[in-house]
Amino acid sequence: MKRWYLYLLTVPLGLMILAYLIVKVSSPINLAGIWSRDNQAKNTQSAVGTMPEVKGVPKEVLEFRQTHQLRPLTEREDGTKIQDLPNGIFGFSMCSVVALSATRGNTFSLEIHKHDGIVYYVGYASDEHIEKYLTRQKNFHILTSPHSGAGASSLFEIPVEFVSKCEERPFKDGYLFDLFITAIPELQT
C-alpha cells in the first residue's frame, strides 16, 4: 500500500526524462542554447578574426570601419534586431533598421554602423547636403546613396535618431535614400 507513492513519483519523473531525451536527440533545436542566459551576441576578438573576404569595398569605407574598430556581423548575428547586437559592428539594412543583414546582397541597402551605443546610417551624399548637417540646420533632407557616384561623392555617417523620416526612392537599378532631418539635438556638455 505504501509503495504506490513511490510509483506515483518515479513514473512521471521517468516519463519526463524520457521525453527530454527524445526531444534532445531527435530535434535540431539546441535547447541548452535557448535556455541559457548567456546567449547574447558578443563582440569578441575571436569573431574579428573570422571576417569574410572584403571585395569591391571602397577604400574610404574600409578606413571608416577601421577607425571605429567595426567588425561585420557573424552568421549567427545575421538578421538580429539592432538593439540586440553589440557595439562595434556593421551590417546592411533598408530605411527601417529593425534588423541587420550581414551582406548587402543584391539590394541597394545602406550600410549601418553601431558604435559607442549609437546606430548610424552610412552612405554617400553631396557636399552641399552634408554641409547642411554639419552646420546643424533645421528641416532639411540628405539624398543618400549606398555607393559613390556623380552628385554623391562624399562619405558620411548620421545617427539614425537624428533622422525623422527615411524614404527609399527607386533609382536606376537600386535605391537612393532620402533622409529627412527636422532638428539635430543639442550636444550635452
C-alpha positions in Angstrom: 0.0 0.0 0.0 2.8 2.4 0.8 4.6 1.6 -2.5 2.0 3.4 -4.7 3.5 6.8 -3.5 6.9 5.6 -4.8 5.4 4.6 -8.1 3.4 7.9 -8.3 6.7 9.9 -8.1 9.0 7.7 -10.2 6.8 7.0 -13.2 6.1 10.7 -14.1 9.7 11.6 -13.4 10.9 8.8 -15.6 8.5 9.8 -18.4 9.7 13.4 -18.2 13.4 12.3 -18.5 12.5 10.0 -21.4 10.6 12.8 -23.2 13.5 15.2 -22.7 16.0 12.7 -24.2 13.8 12.0 -27.2 13.4 15.7 -27.9 17.2 16.3 -27.4 18.2 13.5 -29.7 15.6 14.0 -32.5 15.2 17.8 -32.5 17.6 20.0 -34.4 16.9 22.8 -31.9 19.7 23.5 -29.4 17.6 23.5 -26.2 20.6 24.2 -24.0 21.3 27.3 -26.1 17.8 28.5 -25.9 17.5 28.1 -22.1 21.0 29.6 -21.5 21.0 33.1 -20.0 24.3 33.7 -21.8 23.1 33.5 -25.4 23.6 37.2 -26.2 25.8 38.1 -29.1 29.3 39.0 -28.1 31.8 41.3 -29.7 34.9 39.2 -29.1 38.3 39.3 -30.6 37.9 35.7 -32.0 34.9 37.0 -34.0 37.0 39.7 -35.6 39.4 37.0 -36.9 36.6 35.3 -38.8 35.9 38.2 -41.1 34.8 37.3 -44.6 36.7 38.4 -47.6 36.0 42.1 -48.5 35.6 42.5 -52.2 34.8 45.8 -54.0 34.5 47.9 -50.9 35.8 51.4 -51.4 39.0 52.3 -49.5 37.3 55.2 -47.6 34.6 52.8 -46.3 37.3 50.3 -45.1 39.1 53.2 -43.4 35.8 54.3 -41.8 35.2 50.8 -40.4 38.8 50.6 -39.2 38.7 54.0 -37.5 35.6 52.9 -35.4 37.0 49.3 -35.0 34.0 47.7 -36.5 33.6 44.1 -37.5 31.0 42.5 -39.8 28.1 40.6 -38.4 28.7 36.9 -37.9 26.4 34.3 -39.4 24.7 33.8 -36.0 24.0 37.6 -35.8 22.6 37.9 -39.3 19.0 39.1 -39.2 19.2 40.0 -35.5 17.4 43.1 -34.2 19.7 46.1 -33.9 19.1 46.6 -30.2 20.2 43.0 -29.5 23.6 43.5 -31.3 26.8 44.5 -29.5 28.7 47.8 -30.2 31.4 47.6 -32.8 29.5 46.0 -35.7 28.4 46.9 -39.2 25.7 45.5 -41.4 23.2 46.4 -44.0 19.6 47.5 -43.9 16.9 49.5 -45.7 15.4 52.5 -44.0 13.7 50.7 -41.2 16.9 49.5 -39.5 14.9 46.9 -37.5 17.4 44.1 -38.2 20.7 43.9 -39.9 21.9 41.7 -42.7 25.5 40.5 -42.8 25.7 41.2 -46.6 24.4 43.9 -48.9 23.4 41.2 -51.3 21.6 42.2 -54.5 19.7 45.1 -52.7 21.0 48.6 -52.6 20.8 48.8 -48.8 22.6 51.3 -46.7 25.5 50.4 -44.5 24.6 50.6 -40.8 27.2 51.1 -38.1 26.8 50.6 -34.4 29.5 52.0 -32.1 29.6 54.0 -28.9 26.0 52.9 -28.2 24.7 54.8 -31.3 23.3 53.4 -34.6 24.4 55.3 -37.7 23.3 55.4 -41.4 26.5 55.4 -43.6 26.4 56.4 -47.2 27.4 58.9 -49.8 25.9 62.3 -50.4 26.7 65.6 -52.0 29.0 68.1 -50.2 26.0 70.6 -50.2 23.8 68.1 -48.3 26.5 67.2 -45.8 27.2 70.9 -45.2 23.6 71.3 -44.0 24.1 68.5 -41.5 27.5 69.8 -40.3 26.1 73.4 -39.8 23.2 72.0 -37.8 20.5 73.4 -39.9 16.8 72.5 -39.3 14.3 71.0 -41.7 16.4 69.7 -44.5 17.0 66.4 -46.2 20.1 64.5 -47.3 19.8 62.4 -50.5 22.0 59.4 -49.7 23.4 56.6 -51.9 25.0 53.4 -50.8 27.6 53.9 -53.5 29.7 56.8 -54.6 28.7 58.5 -57.8 28.1 61.8 -59.5 26.5 64.2 -57.1 27.0 61.8 -54.1 30.8 61.5 -53.7 31.4 62.2 -50.0 31.1 59.5 -47.4 29.4 60.5 -44.1 27.5 59.0 -41.2 24.5 60.3 -39.3 22.8 58.9 -36.2 19.6 57.1 -37.0 17.9 59.0 -34.2 18.5 62.4 -35.9 16.5 61.2 -39.0 12.8 61.9 -38.6 11.9 60.1 -41.8 13.7 57.9 -44.3 12.3 57.2 -47.7 13.6 54.6 -50.2 13.4 56.1 -53.8 14.0 53.8 -56.8 16.9 55.0 -58.8 18.4 53.1 -61.9 19.0 49.5 -60.7 18.8 50.3 -57.0 17.6 52.9 -54.4 18.5 56.3 -53.1 17.6 57.1 -49.5 16.0 60.4 -48.7 16.9 61.2 -45.0 14.7 63.9 -43.5 16.1 65.8 -40.5 13.9 68.2 -38.7 16.2 69.1 -35.8 19.6 67.9 -34.5 19.6 67.6 -30.7 22.0 69.9 -28.9 25.2 68.3 -27.6 25.3 67.7 -23.8 28.3 69.2 -22.2 
